[in-house]
Amino acid sequence: RDCSIFYMRRKVQKDLGDQNRLISRFNVDPLNW
């Protein structure tokens, strides 16, 4: 059984990971839009 706090932390980590991927993709070449 999953405790809700553990689930929330997993979800937040996943969301942050997605955001970091987006940010790093933009930071590779921010002038090449």
C-alpha positions in Angstrom: 0.0 0.0 0.0 1.3 3.4 -1.0 1.2 6.2 1.5 -0.1 9.4 -0.1 3.0 11.5 0.9 5.3 9.0 -0.9 3.0 9.1 -4.0 3.0 12.9 -4.0 6.7 13.1 -3.7 7.1 10.6 -6.7 4.7 12.8 -8.7 6.5 16.0 -7.9 9.8 14.5 -8.7 8.5 13.3 -12.1 7.0 16.7 -12.8 10.3 18.4 -11.9 12.2 16.0 -14.1 10.0 16.9 -17.0 10.5 20.6 -16.4 14.3 20.1 -16.1 14.3 18.3 -19.5 12.3 21.1 -21.1 14.6 23.8 -19.6 17.8 22.0 -20.5 16.5 21.6 -24.1 15.9 25.3 -24.3 19.3 26.1 -22.7 21.2 24.1 -25.3 20.7 26.8 -27.9 18.3 29.5 -26.7 18.9 31.7 -29.7 18.0 29.1 -32.2 14.2 29.4 -32.0 
